[in-house]
Amino acid sequence: MGLFFAYMPALASLGLGLFGLRDVRILRRRGVRTEGRRGGTSWNANISSIDVIYRDEQGERHYVTIAAEDLGLVGDEFVVRVVYDPLKPNRATTERILKKSIWKTHEVYLIMVGLCIAAVLTAVLAVDASS
């Protein structure tokens, strides 16, 4: 049981990354494009973030929070291209983020971190077991 808890950080990182990739896959497959407007700003985990407000096909208002650097807005631009899931409209991201290569997404970074943690832990446990 102790070994399971030792691998928890790796499993958590892998799980979060895979869960995020599922959302990316869903949005690429059935996402609906719309225009959003730049809203308020905030700081999340020391990252400047911007709320992007958009409306779904039924006219309901939703928002998604995106890191300012991922928006790519210049100057006073307010229009942001948003892609949302029509079956779950608050699952959304910007068109710019969705166009990124899968290898440059935060989700793949989480998966890589999880794999690295697991590899290092396995090596440490193997050395410890051989002593």
C-alpha positions in Angstrom: 0.0 0.0 0.0 2.9 2.4 0.7 4.2 1.9 -2.8 0.9 3.1 -4.2 1.1 6.3 -2.2 4.7 6.8 -3.3 3.5 6.9 -6.9 0.5 9.2 -6.2 2.2 12.5 -7.5 3.1 10.7 -10.8 -0.4 9.2 -11.1 -2.0 12.6 -10.4 0.1 14.3 -13.0 -0.6 11.6 -15.6 -4.4 11.6 -14.8 -4.7 15.4 -15.1 -2.7 15.4 -18.4 -4.8 12.6 -19.9 -8.1 14.2 -18.7 -7.0 17.5 -20.3 -6.1 15.7 -23.6 -9.5 14.2 -23.7 -11.0 17.7 -23.6 -8.7 18.8 -26.4 -9.7 15.8 -28.5 -13.4 16.4 -27.9 -13.1 20.1 -28.9 -11.2 19.3 -32.0 -13.8 16.7 -33.0 -17.1 18.4 -32.3 -16.2 21.9 -31.2 -18.3 24.9 -32.3 -16.5 28.1 -33.2 -17.8 31.4 -32.0 -16.6 34.9 -31.2 -15.8 35.8 -27.6 -15.0 39.1 -25.9 -12.1 39.8 -23.6 -13.4 40.3 -20.1 -11.8 40.8 -16.7 -8.3 39.9 -15.7 -7.0 38.0 -12.7 -4.0 36.3 -11.3 -4.1 32.5 -11.1 -1.0 30.8 -9.6 1.0 33.9 -10.5 -0.1 33.8 -14.1 -1.9 36.7 -15.6 -5.3 35.3 -16.8 -8.1 36.8 -18.8 -11.8 35.8 -18.8 -13.2 35.3 -22.3 -16.9 35.7 -22.4 -18.9 33.9 -25.2 -22.4 32.7 -26.0 -23.4 29.2 -27.1 -26.0 28.3 -29.8 -28.9 29.0 -27.4 -27.5 32.4 -26.6 -26.5 31.5 -23.0 -23.5 33.3 -21.7 -20.4 31.4 -20.6 -16.8 32.2 -19.9 -13.4 30.5 -20.0 -10.3 31.7 -18.2 -7.2 31.7 -20.4 -3.6 32.7 -19.6 -2.9 36.1 -21.1 0.1 34.8 -23.1 -2.1 32.2 -24.8 -4.6 34.7 -26.1 -2.1 36.5 -28.4 -4.1 39.7 -28.3 -2.4 42.9 -29.4 -3.1 46.3 -27.9 -6.8 47.0 -27.6 -8.1 43.9 -29.3 -11.2 42.5 -27.6 -12.4 39.8 -30.0 -11.2 36.2 -29.3 -12.1 33.1 -31.4 -13.5 30.5 -29.0 -14.2 26.8 -29.5 -16.7 25.2 -27.2 -18.4 21.8 -26.9 -22.1 22.0 -27.8 -22.9 19.1 -25.4 -21.1 20.8 -22.5 -20.8 24.5 -23.4 -18.5 25.5 -20.5 -15.9 23.1 -21.9 -14.1 25.6 -24.1 -10.8 27.1 -25.1 -9.5 29.5 -27.7 -9.0 28.6 -31.3 -5.3 29.6 -31.0 -4.7 27.1 -28.2 -6.6 24.4 -30.1 -4.4 24.9 -33.1 -1.2 24.3 -31.1 0.7 21.1 -31.8 -0.4 18.5 -29.3 3.3 18.3 -28.1 3.2 22.0 -27.1 0.2 21.8 -24.8 0.1 22.0 -21.0 -1.5 18.6 -20.9 1.4 16.8 -22.5 3.8 18.6 -20.2 1.8 17.2 -17.2 2.0 13.7 -18.7 5.8 14.1 -19.2 6.2 15.3 -15.6 4.3 12.3 -14.4 6.4 9.9 -16.4 9.6 11.5 -15.2 8.5 11.3 -11.5 7.6 7.7 -12.0 10.9 6.9 -13.7 13.0 8.6 -11.0 11.0 7.0 -8.2 11.3 3.5 -9.8 15.1 4.0 -10.1 15.4 5.1 -6.5 13.3 2.1 -5.3 15.4 -0.2 -7.5 18.7 1.1 -6.0 17.2 0.9 -2.5 16.0 -2.7 -3.0 19.4 -3.8 -4.3 21.2 -2.5 -1.3 
